[in-house]
Amino acid sequence: MLPLPRSIAHLDMDAFFASVELLSAPDLRGQPVVVGGRRALAPSHGEPHPRLRSYVGRGVITTATYEARALGVHSGMGLMKAARLAPDAWLLPANFDAYREYSRRFKAAVQALAPVMEDRGIDEIYLDLSSQNPEGRLD
């Protein structure tokens, strides 16, 4: 096998914002959750969190859990359209301070293992793993 000149890994954390939100709301794990909107809504009818059906106004989905995606909801979709598709999904406001903090922690942990990193955004990085694989072999 011919050696490769470099070994590069691409890490893109799908549904990262939703995963961070679930750290603060573990009761929602495994359920359809939508992250988006500019403000927090108050829960209604004694529920622990607001439902997507209670959202009124303009707003866009930042991300959604896989359970919400299975209902046709996706990033960039308007919240009102998403409410028609998945009215019982839970709606959580975006918390970019938390996303930046968890992103920083993740990247620091990765850099401890693979120090050559290209930061491509809050949830995406490229790693040069050539030094961990100096012969450039894939086997």
N, C-alpha and C positions, 0 to 999 in steps of 0.2 A: 504494500500500500504506500502510495506517495505521501510524504508529509504535507500538511496544509500550512500555508504561511501564517495564518492566525486562527484563533478560536474565539469567536464572538458569540455571546448569548444575549438574547433580547428578553427582558422581563416586562410584561405589561399586566398590571393587576386589574383584571376585569372585576367590575362591581366593587371597586375599592371603597368608594364613599359609603355604599350601603354596608359593607363589612365593618367599617369604623362605627357607623351608627348602631349596628347591632351589638357592639361592645357596651353601649350605654342602655340598650333596650333588648337584653337577651331573651325576654319573653316573646319577641317577635321572630326569633330564629325559625326557619322553615315556613314562614308565611310570606304572602306577597307584600312587599314594602317598596314604596316609592319615595325617593329623596328629591326634593325640589321646592320651589316656591321661595318667596322672599321673606316670609315671616312664619312664625310658629302659629298653629291653630290650637285652640283649646279642644280637648277631647269632649265628646258629647255622650249623653246617656250612660254615664258611669264607666265608659270604656277607658282603658289606660292611655290610649293614644288616639289622635284624630284619624278618621277614615277619609280616604280620597274623595268620597262622594260629598263631603262637607266643604270641599274647596270651591271658592267662587272667585273669579277674576282671571287675570292673565298670569301666566307662569309656565315654566318649562321644567321637564324632568331632568335632573342632573344625572341620576342613575336609578336603577331598580334591581331588586334581587331577582334571582333566576325564577323564583315562584311567580313574581309579577310579570316577568318577561314571557312566561308561558301563557299568560293571559293576553298577550299582544302589546304590552306596555314596553316602551324602550326610551333610552336617553334621547333628549332633544324633542320629544313629543310634548305637545301642549298638555297641561294638567287637566283642562276641561275635557279634552278628547280621552285622556287616560281614565278619567272618572267615569266616562260612559262604558269603557271596556272593562274596568275593574273597580267598581264602586266600593267594594269591601276591602280593597287594599289599604294598608296603613300608610299614612302620609307623614313624613318627618322632614323638618326643614334642614337645609344644607348648613353644615358647620365647618367652614373652610379653615378655621383656626385648628380644629381637631385633625382635619385631613393633613394639613401641613406638618403638624407635630408627629403623627403616625408615619407619614412619609419620611420625615427626617430620621426617625428611629429605625425604620426598615432599611433605609439607605446606609445608615451607619453600620448596621449589622451585616449587610451584604459586603460593604467595603472592608470589613474586618477579614473577610474570606477572600475577596477578589478586589484588590485595591485600585485597579484601573477601571473606572466607571465613567460612563457618559450619561449625565442626567438629562432626560428628555421630557420631564414634566413631573407632576406630583405623583403619578402612578406608573411611570414608565422609565426604564433604564436600559442601557447596553453595558455589558461587561466584557472586558478583554480577558479571556481565560487562558491566553497563550502561555503565561508563566506557570500555570497549573498543569499545562499539557505541553511541555516544551518541544516534544517531537511532533506536535500537531496531529496526532492520530485520533481517529474516530472510534477505534475498537476498544 
